[in-house]
Amino acid sequence: MPHLTPLLEIWRMLEACAPGHQRRASREYWTIKYDGKSYRSLPMGPHGRRVNPDIETGHVRSMARHLGILECAQRTMDLT
């Protein structure tokens, strides 16, 4: 069973670690832009849009690594 992270916790982490980031919802994924980089594959969660779906933590780790905020993200939340 994969480790899951609530979407609202991901938003709080981005507020702390990627100030000024932008996020945009597409049909199935969130696009996160920060510091000239874009991460286009953060899932919406199961069954489309939800208020606070659980997202597999592996996606969050990949996003944080791509955006260059992995160390801050690991301090802010459990990414194991």
N, C-alpha and C positions, 0 to 999 in steps of 0.2 A: 504494500500500500504506500503510495507516494506521500510525502509530507506536503501539507497544504497550508497556504497563507491567505487570510482574508484580504480582499481587495482594498478595503479601507486602511489596513495596516501598510499595504504597499504605497498608497497615496501619502500616508504620514511619513514613511521613509523617504519618499521622493521630495517632500517638502523640506525635510531636514538635510538631505544629502545632495539634492539637485535643485537649489533655489532658482526660480525663474524658468523651470522646465515647462514644456507645453505638452498637453495630452489631447488626443483626438480619437474618437471612437469611429471605427469603420464597421463594416457588416459583422465581422467575426473577431476582430482584434482591436486592441488599443495601440496607437502609435504614440511613442514617447520621444520628444525631441529635447535635447539638452547639449549645450556647449558645441553646437555644430554637428552633432551626431543624431541619428534617428534609429530607434528600435521599433520595428513595425510588427512584431509578432507576440505581444503580450495578450494572451487569450481573454475573451470576455467572460469566460466561465462556462460551466455546463448549461446547455439549453439557452444560449444567447444571453442577452442583457439581463443583469440582475443588479440589485442595489449593492450587495456585499458578497459576491460569490467567493468561494475558495479557489485559489489559483495554485497550481503545482509549483512548489518552491524552486524547482529547476529552471522554470521560466524566469523567475525573479532573479536568480543568480546570473543567468545568461544576460539579462537586461542590464543588471548592475555592472557586470564585467564589460559589456559593450560600451556603456556610457562612461566608464572610468570611475565609478563610484563604489566599487565592490568593498573596499575596506570600510568606508563609512556605513554602507548597508549592513555589513556584518556586525558592526558595533551597535547599530540601531535595532536589528531584528535577528531572529534565529534563522539562518540560511543553511542549516545542516540537512 
